[in-house]
Amino acid sequence: MSLRIFARDFLALTHLQWDVAKGVSLVVGPNGVGKTTALEIPEVMRHVYTHGPTAALEHHVGGAALLRRSDAPEGARCAIGVGVGDVTWQLEPAAAGAGISSSPAEVVRRAEQEIVARAAGDEFAYAGEHRLVARSQSAVRVAVDDDPDAESVLQPMVSALENYRLYRSYTYNLWKLQRSGSTASTNQWLHVNGENLFSVLRNWTLQRATRPHWEFVRDAMRELFPYFDDIDFEQAGQTVTVSVFRKGRPDVKVPVAQEATGFLMALLHLAAVASAPPNGIVAIDEPENSLHPRALQVLLEAIRERASQNGLTVLLATHSTVALDQFNSMPERVFVLESDGQTVQPVALSDLRNTQWLANYALGDLYKHGDFGAPSEG
């Protein structure tokens, strides 16, 4: 199922419209241009659905004064939205005094047909002729809860958002994992802070249905780190931790606290992708952190194979020239986000540059030398 992400005058984004196909895609560009914000938009919309517009936007944005792009034209209204399949949901966040409005304008369309709508400031939403009491909830949430006809149309989009996860490699709590392990739980998916990693991996080994998740992680780790053989899970009270076995030393357990940061980072990235359900969507911001270039190359190959086998959509925001080089033959999968107020962003590299010309170069070299995605002077 296809994914669309869009925004207008929201935070750093001027006009974003990103149509993403299944498989692995990269987004690249200079610092501060909005790559992370683009990945956050489905997450924001998920939280709008579950927690309401005010709580979701204040958590993600921080306040009404920060909603709209700082150099947007006077009177411009910011907007964000997602599309899954043929259903599109758009929200126009707005200030209400010093805070963020609990009843922003919303509209959901299926193709050209309006399914649900709410006018700015209105406590009611409308699904056709059916009036729904929305108040501080999103129009989509009340339509799913209270209108069976709308619910049948909206549920595929809602399910995709509920399963969407954005993992930021720079916010994983690696020190806590190494020193304190994970709290025991029944979780089957990796939390965005990564703290339940060891509990999730152990849980996957315990059931036939989820054991392939663990086997994917283990087999990929053996490719990334040639010394690695296997892991032992250990529980003390409510804490789950691991010890590592190395090839040629079957009787020696190495505490995970002695493993390199890159080892844990790779485990987390692989668990993040393995957590996604079939046909699910997962995003990782800066997957290259702490990884050797060769390990990053192998990681991307493993992620690409997993995505192909399970129909996943995987979005990666990166500055890595090594990551870009893995897409030398697929410039249509590289999306460039730049500081250009006139152009709808991001632009597929295959549309930005002639593909025959690109075939003569390594994409990482072109990016490094500023041929695309370079910082602007203004």
DAVENJO-V973792 format. One record per helix or strand. SS is the DSSP state (2 for helix, 1 for strand). FROM is the first residue (numbers start at 0). LEN is the number of residues. If there is no record, write none. Layout:
[[SS;FROM;LEN] [SS;FROM;LEN]]
This chain:
[[1;2;8] [1;12;8] [1;22;6] [2;34;17] [2;52;8] [2;63;3] [1;67;1] [1;78;6] [1;86;6] [1;94;2] [1;98;2] [1;104;6] [1;112;6] [1;123;4] [1;129;4] [2;138;8] [2;147;15] [1;164;4] [2;168;3] [2;173;7] [1;181;2] [2;196;10] [2;207;17] [1;227;9] [1;238;8] [1;248;7] [2;255;3] [2;260;15] [1;280;5] [2;292;18] [1;312;5] [2;320;5] [2;330;3] [1;333;3] [1;344;1] [1;346;2] [2;348;4] [2;354;4] [2;362;6]]
